[in-house]
């Protein structure tokens, strides 16, 4: 499975900070995947030290550049009673 994912996407993790804490276990099991085209915009990746109330710690990353946003209306999601 690793080879399959690695052929389609790039693993963006940097460093070896544990992403999972549980009963004395520290593991690096959280991964962030991105397309090969994303590598140009990828700036940083880190494991947050803030408490997450879960066994998994939050993963923070940032991208540089602009993102094209396309707004799409979904008529089925319209609240017709508000009109």
PDB file with one MODEL, atoms N, CA, C and O in Angstrom:
MODEL        1
ATOM      1  N   UNK A   1       0.824  -1.179   0.000  1.00  0.00           N
ATOM      2  CA  UNK A   1       0.000   0.000   0.000  1.00  0.00           C
ATOM      3  C   UNK A   1       0.877   1.255   0.000  1.00  0.00           C
ATOM      4  O   UNK A   1       0.560   2.243  -0.663  1.00  0.00           O
ATOM      5  N   UNK A   2       1.982   1.205   0.749  1.00  0.00           N
ATOM      6  CA  UNK A   2       2.895   2.335   0.792  1.00  0.00           C
ATOM      7  C   UNK A   2       3.424   2.664  -0.593  1.00  0.00           C
ATOM      8  O   UNK A   2       3.462   3.832  -0.978  1.00  0.00           O
ATOM      9  N   UNK A   3       3.828   1.664  -1.338  1.00  0.00           N
ATOM     10  CA  UNK A   3       4.361   1.887  -2.682  1.00  0.00           C
ATOM     11  C   UNK A   3       3.298   2.468  -3.616  1.00  0.00           C
ATOM     12  O   UNK A   3       3.596   3.334  -4.438  1.00  0.00           O
ATOM     13  N   UNK A   4       2.059   1.990  -3.486  1.00  0.00           N
ATOM     14  CA  UNK A   4       0.960   2.508  -4.303  1.00  0.00           C
ATOM     15  C   UNK A   4       0.723   3.983  -4.007  1.00  0.00           C
ATOM     16  O   UNK A   4       0.657   4.795  -4.930  1.00  0.00           O
ATOM     17  N   UNK A   5       0.595   4.338  -2.732  1.00  0.00           N
ATOM     18  CA  UNK A   5       0.387   5.746  -2.361  1.00  0.00           C
ATOM     19  C   UNK A   5       1.559   6.604  -2.794  1.00  0.00           C
ATOM     20  O   UNK A   5       1.370   7.718  -3.283  1.00  0.00           O
ATOM     21  N   UNK A   6       2.760   6.095  -2.617  1.00  0.00           N
ATOM     22  CA  UNK A   6       3.952   6.861  -2.969  1.00  0.00           C
ATOM     23  C   UNK A   6       4.067   7.087  -4.472  1.00  0.00           C
ATOM     24  O   UNK A   6       4.718   8.040  -4.900  1.00  0.00           O
ATOM     25  N   UNK A   7       3.446   6.230  -5.281  1.00  0.00           N
ATOM     26  CA  UNK A   7       3.486   6.427  -6.730  1.00  0.00           C
ATOM     27  C   UNK A   7       2.487   7.503  -7.166  1.00  0.00           C
ATOM     28  O   UNK A   7       2.662   8.113  -8.221  1.00  0.00           O
ATOM     29  N   UNK A   8       1.445   7.740  -6.370  1.00  0.00           N
ATOM     30  CA  UNK A   8       0.418   8.722  -6.716  1.00  0.00           C
ATOM     31  C   UNK A   8       0.582  10.053  -5.996  1.00  0.00           C
ATOM     32  O   UNK A   8       0.225  11.104  -6.530  1.00  0.00           O
ATOM     33  N   UNK A   9       1.122  10.003  -4.785  1.00  0.00           N
ATOM     34  CA  UNK A   9       1.183  11.192  -3.947  1.00  0.00           C
ATOM     35  C   UNK A   9       2.520  11.247  -3.232  1.00  0.00           C
ATOM     36  O   UNK A   9       3.276  10.275  -3.210  1.00  0.00           O
ATOM     37  N   UNK A  10       2.791  12.387  -2.658  1.00  0.00           N
ATOM     38  CA  UNK A  10       4.024  12.607  -1.907  1.00  0.00           C
ATOM     39  C   UNK A  10       3.683  12.698  -0.429  1.00  0.00           C
ATOM     40  O   UNK A  10       2.688  13.323  -0.060  1.00  0.00           O
ATOM     41  N   UNK A  11       4.497  12.082   0.419  1.00  0.00           N
ATOM     42  CA  UNK A  11       4.327  12.216   1.868  1.00  0.00           C
ATOM     43  C   UNK A  11       4.974  13.526   2.280  1.00  0.00           C
ATOM     44  O   UNK A  11       6.153  13.752   2.007  1.00  0.00           O
ATOM     45  N   UNK A  12       4.206  14.396   2.939  1.00  0.00           N
ATOM     46  CA  UNK A  12       4.666  15.746   3.256  1.00  0.00           C
ATOM     47  C   UNK A  12       5.215  15.886   4.674  1.00  0.00           C
ATOM     48  O   UNK A  12       5.643  16.976   5.053  1.00  0.00           O
ATOM     49  N   UNK A  13       5.216  14.818   5.465  1.00  0.00           N
ATOM     50  CA  UNK A  13       5.725  14.890   6.834  1.00  0.00           C
ATOM     51  C   UNK A  13       7.175  15.348   6.847  1.00  0.00           C
ATOM     52  O   UNK A  13       7.973  14.992   5.980  1.00  0.00           O
ATOM     53  N   UNK A  14       7.490  16.152   7.862  1.00  0.00           N
ATOM     54  CA  UNK A  14       8.871  16.592   8.075  1.00  0.00           C
ATOM     55  C   UNK A  14       9.202  16.352   9.537  1.00  0.00           C
ATOM     56  O   UNK A  14       8.405  16.682  10.416  1.00  0.00           O
ATOM     57  N   UNK A  15      10.355  15.788   9.804  1.00  0.00           N
ATOM     58  CA  UNK A  15      10.748  15.509  11.175  1.00  0.00           C
ATOM     59  C   UNK A  15      10.197  14.180  11.646  1.00  0.00           C
ATOM     60  O   UNK A  15       9.611  13.426  10.869  1.00  0.00           O
ATOM     61  N   UNK A  16      10.392  13.897  12.936  1.00  0.00           N
ATOM     62  CA  UNK A  16       9.933  12.626  13.484  1.00  0.00           C
ATOM     63  C   UNK A  16       9.225  12.811  14.824  1.00  0.00           C
ATOM     64  O   UNK A  16       9.293  11.933  15.684  1.00  0.00           O
ATOM     65  N   UNK A  17       8.543  13.951  15.012  1.00  0.00           N
ATOM     66  CA  UNK A  17       7.771  14.169  16.227  1.00  0.00           C
ATOM     67  C   UNK A  17       6.604  13.194  16.263  1.00  0.00           C
ATOM     68  O   UNK A  17       5.956  12.984  15.237  1.00  0.00           O
ATOM     69  N   UNK A  18       6.317  12.592  17.417  1.00  0.00           N
ATOM     70  CA  UNK A  18       5.199  11.656  17.522  1.00  0.00           C
ATOM     71  C   UNK A  18       3.863  12.345  17.251  1.00  0.00           C
ATOM     72  O   UNK A  18       3.619  13.453  17.727  1.00  0.00           O
ATOM     73  N   UNK A  19       3.014  11.687  16.495  1.00  0.00           N
ATOM     74  CA  UNK A  19       1.680  12.214  16.210  1.00  0.00           C
ATOM     75  C   UNK A  19       0.622  11.495  17.043  1.00  0.00           C
ATOM     76  O   UNK A  19      -0.545  11.885  17.023  1.00  0.00           O
ATOM     77  N   UNK A  20       1.011  10.451  17.774  1.00  0.00           N
ATOM     78  CA  UNK A  20       0.076   9.660  18.567  1.00  0.00           C
ATOM     79  C   UNK A  20       0.639   9.448  19.974  1.00  0.00           C
ATOM     80  O   UNK A  20       1.773   8.997  20.132  1.00  0.00           O
ATOM     81  N   UNK A  21      -0.156   9.775  20.988  1.00  0.00           N
ATOM     82  CA  UNK A  21       0.206   9.573  22.386  1.00  0.00           C
ATOM     83  C   UNK A  21      -0.880   8.739  23.042  1.00  0.00           C
ATOM     84  O   UNK A  21      -2.053   9.102  22.967  1.00  0.00           O
ATOM     85  N   UNK A  22      -0.523   7.621  23.689  1.00  0.00           N
ATOM     86  CA  UNK A  22      -1.513   6.836  24.406  1.00  0.00           C
ATOM     87  C   UNK A  22      -0.820   5.923  25.407  1.00  0.00           C
ATOM     88  O   UNK A  22       0.021   5.108  25.027  1.00  0.00           O
ATOM     89  N   UNK A  23      -1.163   6.055  26.665  1.00  0.00           N
ATOM     90  CA  UNK A  23      -0.682   5.176  27.745  1.00  0.00           C
ATOM     91  C   UNK A  23       0.808   4.872  27.635  1.00  0.00           C
ATOM     92  O   UNK A  23       1.215   3.710  27.669  1.00  0.00           O
ATOM     93  N   UNK A  24       1.604   5.902  27.504  1.00  0.00           N
ATOM     94  CA  UNK A  24       3.045   5.721  27.441  1.00  0.00           C
ATOM     95  C   UNK A  24       3.590   5.375  26.070  1.00  0.00           C
ATOM     96  O   UNK A  24       4.803   5.236  25.908  1.00  0.00           O
ATOM     97  N   UNK A  25       2.726   5.233  25.083  1.00  0.00           N
ATOM     98  CA  UNK A  25       3.178   4.946  23.722  1.00  0.00           C
ATOM     99  C   UNK A  25       3.287   6.236  22.934  1.00  0.00           C
ATOM    100  O   UNK A  25       2.363   7.049  22.929  1.00  0.00           O
ATOM    101  N   UNK A  26       4.391   6.420  22.283  1.00  0.00           N
ATOM    102  CA  UNK A  26       4.606   7.549  21.380  1.00  0.00           C
ATOM    103  C   UNK A  26       4.886   6.976  19.998  1.00  0.00           C
ATOM    104  O   UNK A  26       5.847   6.229  19.816  1.00  0.00           O
ATOM    105  N   UNK A  27       4.053   7.322  19.030  1.00  0.00           N
ATOM    106  CA  UNK A  27       4.200   6.761  17.693  1.00  0.00           C
ATOM    107  C   UNK A  27       4.080   7.856  16.640  1.00  0.00           C
ATOM    108  O   UNK A  27       3.406   8.865  16.849  1.00  0.00           O
ATOM    109  N   UNK A  28       4.733   7.647  15.525  1.00  0.00           N
ATOM    110  CA  UNK A  28       4.588   8.535  14.369  1.00  0.00           C
ATOM    111  C   UNK A  28       3.725   7.783  13.367  1.00  0.00           C
ATOM    112  O   UNK A  28       4.241   7.110  12.475  1.00  0.00           O
ATOM    113  N   UNK A  29       2.385   7.902  13.518  1.00  0.00           N
ATOM    114  CA  UNK A  29       1.487   7.178  12.636  1.00  0.00           C
ATOM    115  C   UNK A  29       0.665   8.106  11.743  1.00  0.00           C
ATOM    116  O   UNK A  29       0.051   7.644  10.781  1.00  0.00           O
ATOM    117  N   UNK A  30       0.641   9.398  12.041  1.00  0.00           N
ATOM    118  CA  UNK A  30      -0.108  10.346  11.215  1.00  0.00           C
ATOM    119  C   UNK A  30       0.724  10.785  10.026  1.00  0.00           C
ATOM    120  O   UNK A  30       1.874  11.194  10.181  1.00  0.00           O
ATOM    121  N   UNK A  31       0.143  10.699   8.838  1.00  0.00           N
ATOM    122  CA  UNK A  31       0.852  11.174   7.655  1.00  0.00           C
ATOM    123  C   UNK A  31      -0.017  12.178   6.910  1.00  0.00           C
ATOM    124  O   UNK A  31      -1.245  12.132   6.971  1.00  0.00           O
ATOM    125  N   UNK A  32       0.638  13.067   6.220  1.00  0.00           N
ATOM    126  CA  UNK A  32      -0.032  14.049   5.375  1.00  0.00           C
ATOM    127  C   UNK A  32       0.393  13.773   3.945  1.00  0.00           C
ATOM    128  O   UNK A  32       1.583  13.764   3.630  1.00  0.00           O
ATOM    129  N   UNK A  33      -0.594  13.548   3.079  1.00  0.00           N
ATOM    130  CA  UNK A  33      -0.314  13.255   1.680  1.00  0.00           C
ATOM    131  C   UNK A  33      -0.704  14.435   0.809  1.00  0.00           C
ATOM    132  O   UNK A  33      -1.675  15.133   1.102  1.00  0.00           O
ATOM    133  N   UNK A  34       0.044  14.659  -0.257  1.00  0.00           N
ATOM    134  CA  UNK A  34      -0.276  15.721  -1.200  1.00  0.00           C
ATOM    135  C   UNK A  34       0.157  15.327  -2.597  1.00  0.00           C
ATOM    136  O   UNK A  34       1.046  14.494  -2.774  1.00  0.00           O
ATOM    137  N   UNK A  35      -0.477  15.931  -3.587  1.00  0.00           N
ATOM    138  CA  UNK A  35      -0.108  15.638  -4.972  1.00  0.00           C
ATOM    139  C   UNK A  35       1.275  16.211  -5.274  1.00  0.00           C
ATOM    140  O   UNK A  35       1.749  17.112  -4.582  1.00  0.00           O
ATOM    141  N   UNK A  36       1.907  15.683  -6.303  1.00  0.00           N
ATOM    142  CA  UNK A  36       3.248  16.143  -6.661  1.00  0.00           C
ATOM    143  C   UNK A  36       3.251  17.627  -7.023  1.00  0.00           C
ATOM    144  O   UNK A  36       4.246  18.311  -6.781  1.00  0.00           O
ATOM    145  N   UNK A  37       2.165  18.138  -7.594  1.00  0.00           N
ATOM    146  CA  UNK A  37       2.065  19.552  -7.930  1.00  0.00           C
ATOM    147  C   UNK A  37       1.994  20.447  -6.708  1.00  0.00           C
ATOM    148  O   UNK A  37       2.285  21.640  -6.794  1.00  0.00           O
ATOM    149  N   UNK A  38       1.613  19.887  -5.576  1.00  0.00           N
ATOM    150  CA  UNK A  38       1.492  20.650  -4.338  1.00  0.00           C
ATOM    151  C   UNK A  38       2.853  20.960  -3.725  1.00  0.00           C
ATOM    152  O   UNK A  38       2.972  21.886  -2.923  1.00  0.00           O
ATOM    153  N   UNK A  39       3.861  20.208  -4.088  1.00  0.00           N
ATOM    154  CA  UNK A  39       5.185  20.385  -3.482  1.00  0.00           C
ATOM    155  C   UNK A  39       5.736  21.790  -3.675  1.00  0.00           C
ATOM    156  O   UNK A  39       6.461  22.290  -2.815  1.00  0.00           O
ATOM    157  N   UNK A  40       5.408  22.428  -4.778  1.00  0.00           N
ATOM    158  CA  UNK A  40       5.896  23.783  -5.038  1.00  0.00           C
ATOM    159  C   UNK A  40       5.298  24.786  -4.054  1.00  0.00           C
ATOM    160  O   UNK A  40       5.941  25.782  -3.724  1.00  0.00           O
ATOM    161  N   UNK A  41       4.079  24.538  -3.584  1.00  0.00           N
ATOM    162  CA  UNK A  41       3.393  25.454  -2.680  1.00  0.00           C
ATOM    163  C   UNK A  41       3.585  25.090  -1.214  1.00  0.00           C
ATOM    164  O   UNK A  41       3.257  25.892  -0.339  1.00  0.00           O
ATOM    165  N   UNK A  42       4.097  23.926  -0.929  1.00  0.00           N
ATOM    166  CA  UNK A  42       4.246  23.439   0.436  1.00  0.00           C
ATOM    167  C   UNK A  42       5.347  24.195   1.153  1.00  0.00           C
ATOM    168  O   UNK A  42       6.465  24.287   0.646  1.00  0.00           O
ATOM    169  N   UNK A  43       5.045  24.741   2.333  1.00  0.00           N
ATOM    170  CA  UNK A  43       6.024  25.560   3.058  1.00  0.00           C
ATOM    171  C   UNK A  43       6.511  24.879   4.327  1.00  0.00           C
ATOM    172  O   UNK A  43       7.720  24.741   4.515  1.00  0.00           O
ATOM    173  N   UNK A  44       5.610  24.449   5.203  1.00  0.00           N
ATOM    174  CA  UNK A  44       6.036  23.863   6.471  1.00  0.00           C
ATOM    175  C   UNK A  44       5.048  22.810   6.932  1.00  0.00           C
ATOM    176  O   UNK A  44       3.884  22.810   6.534  1.00  0.00           O
ATOM    177  N   UNK A  45       5.532  21.912   7.778  1.00  0.00           N
ATOM    178  CA  UNK A  45       4.729  20.852   8.368  1.00  0.00           C
ATOM    179  C   UNK A  45       5.244  20.638   9.778  1.00  0.00           C
ATOM    180  O   UNK A  45       6.451  20.517   9.984  1.00  0.00           O
ATOM    181  N   UNK A  46       4.334  20.588  10.764  1.00  0.00           N
ATOM    182  CA  UNK A  46       4.766  20.347  12.139  1.00  0.00           C
ATOM    183  C   UNK A  46       3.638  19.726  12.949  1.00  0.00           C
ATOM    184  O   UNK A  46       2.461  19.860  12.614  1.00  0.00           O
ATOM    185  N   UNK A  47       4.020  19.050  14.013  1.00  0.00           N
ATOM    186  CA  UNK A  47       3.065  18.472  14.950  1.00  0.00           C
ATOM    187  C   UNK A  47       2.844  19.504  16.040  1.00  0.00           C
ATOM    188  O   UNK A  47       3.801  19.985  16.647  1.00  0.00           O
ATOM    189  N   UNK A  48       1.591  19.849  16.292  1.00  0.00           N
ATOM    190  CA  UNK A  48       1.253  20.868  17.276  1.00  0.00           C
ATOM    191  C   UNK A  48       1.518  20.363  18.690  1.00  0.00           C
ATOM    192  O   UNK A  48       1.311  19.187  18.988  1.00  0.00           O
ATOM    193  N   UNK A  49       1.973  21.257  19.552  1.00  0.00           N
ATOM    194  CA  UNK A  49       2.176  20.913  20.960  1.00  0.00           C
ATOM    195  C   UNK A  49       0.939  21.233  21.794  1.00  0.00           C
ATOM    196  O   UNK A  49       0.908  20.946  22.991  1.00  0.00           O
ATOM    197  N   UNK A  50      -0.083  21.827  21.170  1.00  0.00           N
ATOM    198  CA  UNK A  50      -1.331  22.146  21.866  1.00  0.00           C
ATOM    199  C   UNK A  50      -2.110  20.867  22.164  1.00  0.00           C
ATOM    200  O   UNK A  50      -2.109  19.939  21.356  1.00  0.00           O
ATOM    201  N   UNK A  51      -2.777  20.813  23.325  1.00  0.00           N
ATOM    202  CA  UNK A  51      -3.610  19.633  23.623  1.00  0.00           C
ATOM    203  C   UNK A  51      -4.750  19.503  22.618  1.00  0.00           C
ATOM    204  O   UNK A  51      -5.347  20.504  22.221  1.00  0.00           O
ATOM    205  N   UNK A  52      -5.051  18.280  22.208  1.00  0.00           N
ATOM    206  CA  UNK A  52      -6.105  18.077  21.220  1.00  0.00           C
ATOM    207  C   UNK A  52      -7.308  17.340  21.785  1.00  0.00           C
ATOM    208  O   UNK A  52      -8.304  17.173  21.082  1.00  0.00           O
ATOM    209  N   UNK A  53      -7.245  16.892  23.038  1.00  0.00           N
ATOM    210  CA  UNK A  53      -8.294  16.110  23.688  1.00  0.00           C
ATOM    211  C   UNK A  53      -8.485  14.749  23.028  1.00  0.00           C
ATOM    212  O   UNK A  53      -9.497  14.089  23.264  1.00  0.00           O
ATOM    213  N   UNK A  54      -7.545  14.325  22.216  1.00  0.00           N
ATOM    214  CA  UNK A  54      -7.551  13.022  21.559  1.00  0.00           C
ATOM    215  C   UNK A  54      -6.183  12.377  21.743  1.00  0.00           C
ATOM    216  O   UNK A  54      -5.254  13.016  22.237  1.00  0.00           O
ATOM    217  N   UNK A  55      -6.059  11.136  21.353  1.00  0.00           N
ATOM    218  CA  UNK A  55      -4.751  10.477  21.381  1.00  0.00           C
ATOM    219  C   UNK A  55      -3.839  11.012  20.286  1.00  0.00           C
ATOM    220  O   UNK A  55      -2.615  10.945  20.400  1.00  0.00           O
ATOM    221  N   UNK A  56      -4.439  11.542  19.228  1.00  0.00           N
ATOM    222  CA  UNK A  56      -3.670  12.068  18.103  1.00  0.00           C
ATOM    223  C   UNK A  56      -3.452  13.563  18.275  1.00  0.00           C
ATOM    224  O   UNK A  56      -4.365  14.290  18.666  1.00  0.00           O
ATOM    225  N   UNK A  57      -2.248  14.014  17.983  1.00  0.00           N
ATOM    226  CA  UNK A  57      -1.948  15.441  18.032  1.00  0.00           C
ATOM    227  C   UNK A  57      -2.279  16.074  16.686  1.00  0.00           C
ATOM    228  O   UNK A  57      -2.238  15.413  15.649  1.00  0.00           O
ATOM    229  N   UNK A  58      -2.606  17.360  16.718  1.00  0.00           N
ATOM    230  CA  UNK A  58      -2.930  18.073  15.486  1.00  0.00           C
ATOM    231  C   UNK A  58      -1.680  18.245  14.631  1.00  0.00           C
ATOM    232  O   UNK A  58      -0.583  18.462  15.146  1.00  0.00           O
ATOM    233  N   UNK A  59      -1.861  18.146  13.336  1.00  0.00           N
ATOM    234  CA  UNK A  59      -0.784  18.374  12.385  1.00  0.00           C
ATOM    235  C   UNK A  59      -1.057  19.711  11.709  1.00  0.00           C
ATOM    236  O   UNK A  59      -2.143  19.935  11.174  1.00  0.00           O
ATOM    237  N   UNK A  60      -0.074  20.592  11.737  1.00  0.00           N
ATOM    238  CA  UNK A  60      -0.198  21.918  11.140  1.00  0.00           C
ATOM    239  C   UNK A  60       0.714  22.000   9.921  1.00  0.00           C
ATOM    240  O   UNK A  60       1.862  21.555   9.962  1.00  0.00           O
ATOM    241  N   UNK A  61       0.196  22.569   8.842  1.00  0.00           N
ATOM    242  CA  UNK A  61       1.050  22.793   7.677  1.00  0.00           C
ATOM    243  C   UNK A  61       0.594  24.069   6.999  1.00  0.00           C
ATOM    244  O   UNK A  61      -0.532  24.524   7.200  1.00  0.00           O
ATOM    245  N   UNK A  62       1.471  24.640   6.199  1.00  0.00           N
ATOM    246  CA  UNK A  62       1.107  25.862   5.492  1.00  0.00           C
ATOM    247  C   UNK A  62       1.540  25.760   4.036  1.00  0.00           C
ATOM    248  O   UNK A  62       2.494  25.069   3.680  1.00  0.00           O
ATOM    249  N   UNK A  63       0.793  26.480   3.221  1.00  0.00           N
ATOM    250  CA  UNK A  63       1.057  26.539   1.791  1.00  0.00           C
ATOM    251  C   UNK A  63       1.254  27.992   1.392  1.00  0.00           C
ATOM    252  O   UNK A  63       0.657  28.885   1.994  1.00  0.00           O
ATOM    253  N   UNK A  64       2.069  28.236   0.401  1.00  0.00           N
ATOM    254  CA  UNK A  64       2.262  29.589  -0.116  1.00  0.00           C
ATOM    255  C   UNK A  64       1.614  29.686  -1.489  1.00  0.00           C
ATOM    256  O   UNK A  64       1.457  28.690  -2.195  1.00  0.00           O
ATOM    257  N   UNK A  65       1.249  30.891  -1.843  1.00  0.00           N
ATOM    258  CA  UNK A  65       0.639  31.093  -3.151  1.00  0.00           C
ATOM    259  C   UNK A  65      -0.848  31.311  -3.026  1.00  0.00           C
ATOM    260  O   UNK A  65      -1.388  31.449  -1.928  1.00  0.00           O
ATOM    261  N   UNK A  66      -1.491  31.340  -4.158  1.00  0.00           N
ATOM    262  CA  UNK A  66      -2.932  31.575  -4.169  1.00  0.00           C
ATOM    263  C   UNK A  66      -3.653  30.309  -4.602  1.00  0.00           C
ATOM    264  O   UNK A  66      -3.091  29.446  -5.276  1.00  0.00           O
ATOM    265  N   UNK A  67      -4.884  30.225  -4.205  1.00  0.00           N
ATOM    266  CA  UNK A  67      -5.717  29.074  -4.539  1.00  0.00           C
ATOM    267  C   UNK A  67      -6.926  29.579  -5.312  1.00  0.00           C
ATOM    268  O   UNK A  67      -7.592  30.525  -4.890  1.00  0.00           O
ATOM    269  N   UNK A  68      -7.202  28.956  -6.428  1.00  0.00           N
ATOM    270  CA  UNK A  68      -8.364  29.302  -7.219  1.00  0.00           C
ATOM    271  C   UNK A  68      -9.605  28.758  -6.529  1.00  0.00           C
ATOM    272  O   UNK A  68      -9.711  27.556  -6.288  1.00  0.00           O
ATOM    273  N   UNK A  69     -10.542  29.640  -6.211  1.00  0.00           N
ATOM    274  CA  UNK A  69     -11.769  29.239  -5.541  1.00  0.00           C
ATOM    275  C   UNK A  69     -12.906  29.320  -6.536  1.00  0.00           C
ATOM    276  O   UNK A  69     -13.093  30.339  -7.201  1.00  0.00           O
ATOM    277  N   UNK A  70     -13.653  28.256  -6.633  1.00  0.00           N
ATOM    278  CA  UNK A  70     -14.787  28.195  -7.540  1.00  0.00           C
ATOM    279  C   UNK A  70     -16.045  27.965  -6.709  1.00  0.00           C
ATOM    280  O   UNK A  70     -16.212  26.908  -6.100  1.00  0.00           O
ATOM    281  N   UNK A  71     -16.927  28.961  -6.689  1.00  0.00           N
ATOM    282  CA  UNK A  71     -18.158  28.843  -5.929  1.00  0.00           C
ATOM    283  C   UNK A  71     -19.223  28.196  -6.797  1.00  0.00           C
ATOM    284  O   UNK A  71     -19.439  28.595  -7.941  1.00  0.00           O
ATOM    285  N   UNK A  72     -19.880  27.201  -6.241  1.00  0.00           N
ATOM    286  CA  UNK A  72     -20.915  26.472  -6.963  1.00  0.00           C
ATOM    287  C   UNK A  72     -22.191  26.508  -6.149  1.00  0.00           C
ATOM    288  O   UNK A  72     -22.178  26.230  -4.950  1.00  0.00           O
ATOM    289  N   UNK A  73     -23.293  26.849  -6.795  1.00  0.00           N
ATOM    290  CA  UNK A  73     -24.588  26.834  -6.118  1.00  0.00           C
ATOM    291  C   UNK A  73     -25.204  25.452  -6.238  1.00  0.00           C
ATOM    292  O   UNK A  73     -25.185  24.830  -7.300  1.00  0.00           O
ATOM    293  N   UNK A  74     -25.746  24.988  -5.128  1.00  0.00           N
ATOM    294  CA  UNK A  74     -26.445  23.717  -5.111  1.00  0.00           C
ATOM    295  C   UNK A  74     -27.915  24.001  -4.818  1.00  0.00           C
ATOM    296  O   UNK A  74     -28.264  24.267  -3.668  1.00  0.00           O
ATOM    297  N   UNK A  75     -28.788  23.953  -5.829  1.00  0.00           N
ATOM    298  CA  UNK A  75     -30.204  24.275  -5.614  1.00  0.00           C
ATOM    299  C   UNK A  75     -30.879  23.376  -4.585  1.00  0.00           C
ATOM    300  O   UNK A  75     -31.831  23.795  -3.925  1.00  0.00           O
ATOM    301  N   UNK A  76     -30.398  22.155  -4.444  1.00  0.00           N
ATOM    302  CA  UNK A  76     -31.006  21.257  -3.462  1.00  0.00           C
ATOM    303  C   UNK A  76     -30.740  21.716  -2.033  1.00  0.00           C
ATOM    304  O   UNK A  76     -31.503  21.380  -1.127  1.00  0.00           O
ATOM    305  N   UNK A  77     -29.675  22.476  -1.817  1.00  0.00           N
ATOM    306  CA  UNK A  77     -29.352  22.960  -0.481  1.00  0.00           C
ATOM    307  C   UNK A  77     -30.015  24.289  -0.154  1.00  0.00           C
ATOM    308  O   UNK A  77     -29.752  24.857   0.906  1.00  0.00           O
ATOM    309  N   UNK A  78     -30.856  24.795  -1.026  1.00  0.00           N
ATOM    310  CA  UNK A  78     -31.506  26.088  -0.821  1.00  0.00           C
ATOM    311  C   UNK A  78     -32.615  25.971   0.221  1.00  0.00           C
ATOM    312  O   UNK A  78     -33.418  25.038   0.194  1.00  0.00           O
ATOM    313  N   UNK A  79     -32.643  26.930   1.133  1.00  0.00           N
ATOM    314  CA  UNK A  79     -33.729  27.010   2.113  1.00  0.00           C
ATOM    315  C   UNK A  79     -34.827  27.857   1.505  1.00  0.00           C
ATOM    316  O   UNK A  79     -34.822  29.080   1.646  1.00  0.00           O
ATOM    317  N   UNK A  80     -35.774  27.213   0.825  1.00  0.00           N
ATOM    318  CA  UNK A  80     -36.822  27.925   0.094  1.00  0.00           C
ATOM    319  C   UNK A  80     -37.762  28.668   1.027  1.00  0.00           C
ATOM    320  O   UNK A  80     -38.387  29.640   0.605  1.00  0.00           O
ATOM    321  N   UNK A  81     -37.886  28.245   2.282  1.00  0.00           N
ATOM    322  CA  UNK A  81     -38.756  28.920   3.236  1.00  0.00           C
ATOM    323  C   UNK A  81     -38.234  30.303   3.599  1.00  0.00           C
ATOM    324  O   UNK A  81     -39.009  31.148   4.047  1.00  0.00           O
ATOM    325  N   UNK A  82     -36.962  30.553   3.421  1.00  0.00           N
ATOM    326  CA  UNK A  82     -36.393  31.861   3.778  1.00  0.00           C
ATOM    327  C   UNK A  82     -36.654  32.926   2.719  1.00  0.00           C
ATOM    328  O   UNK A  82     -36.408  34.105   2.975  1.00  0.00           O
ATOM    329  N   UNK A  83     -37.143  32.552   1.541  1.00  0.00           N
ATOM    330  CA  UNK A  83     -37.421  33.525   0.489  1.00  0.00           C
ATOM    331  C   UNK A  83     -38.731  34.228   0.703  1.00  0.00           C
ATOM    332  O   UNK A  83     -39.112  35.081  -0.099  1.00  0.00           O
TER     333      UNK A  83
ENDMDL
END
